[in-house]
Amino acid sequence: MEKKLEKVLLFVREQPEEDEDFVRIRDVEFKKHNIEIVEINIRDYHSNEIAKELYRYGKEKNILAFIEKIDTLIMCHSFDIPCIACGPVEREINDLFNAEIYYSSFKGLCFEDIEDVFKRFHSIPIEVFETERCIVKEMDLSRFDEFCEMYKDPEFSRYIEPLFRKKDEYKYQETYIRSVYPFYGYGMWNVIDKKTDKMIGRVGIEPKNRGKEFNIELGYALLGAYQRKGIATEICRKLFEVVKTEFAITKLACFIHETNYASIEFAKSLGFVFEKEIKDNHVFLQKYVKKL
């Protein structure tokens, strides 16, 4: 059964009671999503009693803690409890960066942001968006073999970078999940067919440097059996909405091999406009750009 966030642990006297955004999250967001609030006043407990409490909560794997002190961060992590650090940036800032995420302000924070911290800590792939026919999710290592299988389809893999050796690719994807998704909030995602739950492709955006150029690049590929059915258009149009509203990205680029005529025509159909041709690693690519 997939782990689910059901409780939030608050340490009394560590929470910014005067922060109206934190109060909104505590009193409105958590209540709306039926999250149980557990409060611990450290001054009322001996250290071994706190350890027993945290051990119990840590075993349940359904809790996340808000902390403001390095001591509580260390205690929570020792019992496998994910932490959101908060507080003034000048206080213990380097140590608090060991939390899963650090917020100097709760402005604009919503429950989904908090839930994402919990999911990433427990390696639960986050669903990015869905369309009429597909679900787009972060990489799921429990489906790694299925992921590798896609690359055996020449219609899928002809114009994209090959995988490393299987063992090395697994390590690469582990690092990608741990580093890229939390840092940027986006990356390359897997496309799942709703009807069959089959992995049918990849889509996403990544920041890349090509020579002296920096761009946020769109990438996409579908298995041959799912091409020319409008699925790629359906996915990419939804992706444009999401990256603009969620990540405030207003321009995308895609670099397409000069002989990949189908992909060039597809990019044009999405509103991408040819800008120039470049040479990247001895390969000629055509750069197309789109304003969102």
MIMI-986453 format. One record per residue (C-alpha): x, y, z. Coordinates in Angstrom, 3 decimals. Layout:
N
((X Y Z))
...
END
This chain:
292
((0.000 0.000 0.000))
((1.345 3.430 -0.967))
((2.393 5.641 1.932))
((0.134 8.633 2.530))
((0.612 11.835 4.526))
((-1.896 11.714 7.380))
((-0.206 13.585 10.233))
((1.904 16.690 10.738))
((4.185 16.996 13.754))
((4.581 20.440 15.307))
((7.015 21.213 18.106))
((5.441 23.739 20.457))
((7.457 26.961 20.814))
((9.194 26.270 17.506))
((6.353 27.401 15.277))
((5.996 30.979 13.940))
((2.612 31.657 15.563))
((2.579 35.252 14.351))
((3.047 34.196 10.726))
((-0.408 34.437 9.134))
((0.638 32.205 6.234))
((1.706 29.452 8.605))
((-1.552 29.837 10.553))
((-3.471 29.513 7.251))
((-1.670 26.258 6.457))
((-2.173 24.888 9.964))
((-5.788 25.916 10.496))
((-7.176 25.785 6.954))
((-5.061 23.634 4.616))
((-4.468 20.757 7.035))
((-8.104 20.728 8.147))
((-9.339 20.698 4.541))
((-7.220 17.614 3.791))
((-8.051 15.804 7.062))
((-4.496 16.000 8.367))
((-4.092 15.243 12.052))
((-1.891 17.744 13.890))
((0.382 16.246 16.543))
((1.948 18.719 18.956))
((4.927 17.990 21.177))
((6.149 20.424 23.812))
((9.760 19.440 24.355))
((9.834 21.114 27.772))
((7.200 18.641 29.020))
((9.222 15.549 28.089))
((12.489 13.915 28.997))
((14.667 13.168 25.980))
((14.015 9.398 26.172))
((10.239 10.027 26.225))
((10.528 12.186 23.097))
((12.567 9.458 21.451))
((9.811 6.911 22.167))
((7.191 9.226 20.649))
((9.251 9.908 17.537))
((10.083 6.215 17.164))
((6.366 5.390 17.165))
((5.517 8.081 14.626))
((8.491 7.208 12.456))
((7.361 3.580 12.194))
((3.931 4.667 10.913))
((5.532 6.324 7.842))
((2.605 8.748 7.523))
((3.951 11.880 9.217))
((6.002 14.969 8.389))
((7.510 17.445 10.869))
((7.855 21.224 10.829))
((11.030 22.182 12.669))
((12.979 25.348 13.447))
((15.907 24.013 15.490))
((18.786 21.788 14.525))
((18.280 19.513 17.554))
((14.735 18.641 16.534))
((15.840 18.123 12.935))
((18.465 15.594 14.052))
((15.958 13.800 16.293))
((13.333 13.524 13.546))
((15.800 12.318 10.938))
((17.106 9.662 13.327))
((13.581 8.172 13.285))
((13.082 8.518 9.523))
((10.664 11.458 9.759))
((10.880 13.976 6.887))
((11.224 17.633 7.915))
((10.300 21.039 6.599))
((12.553 23.659 8.177))
((11.326 27.178 8.746))
((12.488 30.352 10.410))
((14.689 33.422 9.897))
((17.396 32.825 7.310))
((20.167 34.066 9.577))
((19.588 31.376 12.213))
((21.363 28.014 11.886))
((20.848 28.330 8.172))
((23.556 25.867 7.094))
((22.369 23.182 9.483))
((18.687 23.638 8.603))
((19.514 23.058 4.956))
((19.852 19.394 5.937))
((16.062 19.308 6.146))
((14.156 18.039 3.102))
((13.342 21.660 2.280))
((13.837 25.050 3.936))
((11.308 27.887 3.847))
((12.120 31.336 5.168))
((8.500 32.267 4.391))
((5.265 30.308 4.007))
((3.762 32.774 1.560))
((2.151 30.993 -1.378))
((2.754 27.557 0.152))
((-0.106 25.091 -0.252))
((-0.860 21.560 0.912))
((0.282 20.032 -2.374))
((3.772 21.514 -1.841))
((3.958 19.924 1.604))
((2.641 16.607 0.321))
((5.306 16.604 -2.410))
((8.034 16.859 0.250))
((6.570 13.798 1.965))
((6.308 11.844 -1.300))
((9.856 12.598 -2.390))
((11.225 11.560 1.004))
((9.494 8.178 0.631))
((10.359 7.825 -3.088))
((6.736 8.065 -4.211))
((6.567 9.335 -7.818))
((4.577 12.542 -8.070))
((1.792 12.790 -10.623))
((2.503 15.957 -12.591))
((-0.671 16.169 -14.670))
((-3.158 14.088 -16.557))
((-4.930 14.388 -19.894))
((-7.931 12.606 -21.345))
((-5.880 9.513 -22.190))
((-2.658 9.740 -20.180))
((-1.082 10.351 -16.800))
((2.319 12.072 -16.669))
((4.399 11.116 -13.605))
((7.905 11.342 -12.259))
((10.242 8.404 -12.793))
((9.252 5.302 -10.817))
((12.153 2.931 -10.144))
((9.738 0.074 -9.435))
((8.982 0.254 -13.188))
((12.588 0.541 -14.284))
((12.501 -2.599 -16.449))
((9.459 -1.268 -18.282))
((11.271 2.039 -18.752))
((14.264 0.261 -20.322))
((11.996 -1.809 -22.539))
((10.721 1.346 -24.281))
((14.196 2.030 -25.636))
((14.099 -1.212 -27.643))
((11.431 0.341 -29.868))
((13.305 2.098 -32.728))
((10.357 4.440 -33.329))
((10.790 5.645 -29.750))
((14.574 5.770 -29.444))
((15.877 6.683 -32.903))
((16.526 10.362 -32.161))
((17.016 10.404 -28.384))
((20.055 9.751 -26.231))
((20.645 6.036 -25.510))
((20.632 4.622 -22.005))
((23.758 3.741 -20.076))
((24.416 0.134 -19.193))
((21.470 -1.073 -17.130))
((23.234 -0.926 -13.762))
((24.628 2.546 -14.487))
((21.303 3.784 -15.831))
((19.568 2.702 -12.622))
((22.068 4.696 -10.556))
((21.646 7.667 -12.878))
((17.857 7.598 -12.487))
((18.211 7.265 -8.697))
((20.347 10.408 -8.641))
((17.978 12.197 -11.022))
((14.986 11.490 -8.763))
((16.895 12.576 -5.662))
((18.469 15.714 -7.155))
((16.714 17.101 -10.227))
((13.036 16.791 -9.297))
((13.379 18.394 -5.828))
((15.712 21.170 -7.052))
((13.804 22.298 -10.152))
((10.369 20.827 -9.525))
((10.403 19.541 -13.095))
((12.428 17.297 -15.394))
((11.750 14.398 -17.745))
((8.628 12.434 -16.840))
((7.024 9.148 -17.856))
((3.794 8.956 -19.837))
((1.320 6.286 -18.676))
((-1.686 5.117 -20.694))
((-4.759 5.427 -18.464))
((-6.574 2.423 -19.888))
((-3.745 -0.107 -19.695))
((-1.382 1.463 -17.104))
((1.371 0.864 -19.668))
((4.377 3.183 -19.895))
((4.174 4.568 -23.428))
((6.662 7.414 -23.558))
((8.578 10.297 -22.046))
((7.917 14.015 -21.962))
((9.260 16.929 -19.943))
((11.428 19.996 -19.744))
((15.043 20.386 -18.670))
((17.472 23.305 -18.332))
((20.399 22.751 -20.695))
((23.511 24.507 -21.911))
((24.507 24.007 -25.529))
((27.727 25.891 -26.132))
((27.131 29.425 -24.867))
((23.344 29.045 -24.948))
((21.076 28.282 -22.020))
((17.518 27.137 -22.675))
((14.639 25.343 -21.028))
((14.214 22.505 -23.501))
((11.165 20.433 -24.305))
((11.710 16.719 -24.847))
((9.205 14.112 -25.987))
((9.073 10.571 -27.353))
((6.291 7.984 -27.678))
((6.323 4.315 -28.553))
((5.624 3.751 -32.233))
((2.210 2.180 -31.588))
((1.039 5.388 -29.888))
((2.269 7.860 -32.476))
((0.047 9.701 -34.998))
((-2.986 9.402 -32.717))
((-2.986 12.925 -31.285))
((-1.602 11.714 -27.942))
((1.637 13.727 -28.162))
((-0.330 16.885 -29.008))
((-2.690 16.251 -26.091))
((0.212 15.820 -23.674))
((2.334 18.734 -24.879))
((-0.514 21.250 -24.856))
((-1.278 20.334 -21.249))
((2.427 20.522 -20.417))
((2.546 24.106 -21.750))
((-0.245 25.089 -19.350))
((1.434 23.426 -16.379))
((4.947 24.824 -16.870))
((3.600 28.337 -17.363))
((1.320 28.357 -14.312))
((3.377 26.170 -11.959))
((6.927 27.217 -12.855))
((6.428 30.655 -14.478))
((8.279 29.499 -17.593))
((7.360 31.646 -20.574))
((9.610 30.284 -23.328))
((10.644 26.800 -24.428))
((13.134 25.551 -26.981))
((13.494 22.220 -28.709))
((16.512 20.999 -30.660))
((15.639 18.519 -33.399))
((17.894 16.401 -35.590))
((17.885 17.797 -39.112))
((16.544 14.525 -40.595))
((13.804 14.051 -37.974))
((11.160 15.449 -40.294))
((8.180 14.113 -38.328))
((9.349 15.815 -35.139))
((10.018 19.071 -36.982))
((6.480 19.099 -38.367))
((5.096 18.192 -34.955))
((6.976 21.087 -33.299))
((5.592 23.470 -35.912))
((2.064 22.211 -35.244))
((2.552 23.123 -31.565))
((3.517 26.675 -32.488))
((7.302 26.355 -32.350))
((9.156 28.643 -34.758))
((12.513 27.896 -36.392))
((15.324 30.094 -35.040))
((18.604 28.665 -36.321))
((20.715 25.585 -36.959))
((23.481 24.602 -34.556))
((26.160 21.918 -34.374))
((26.185 20.022 -31.092))
((28.637 17.130 -30.566))
((29.187 16.843 -34.321))
((25.426 16.611 -34.954))
((23.420 19.286 -36.791))
((20.305 20.291 -34.868))
((17.553 22.728 -35.692))
((16.483 25.036 -32.894))
((12.798 25.838 -32.566))
((11.344 28.159 -29.923))
((7.884 28.839 -28.543))
((6.588 31.600 -26.277))
((3.984 30.399 -23.806))
END
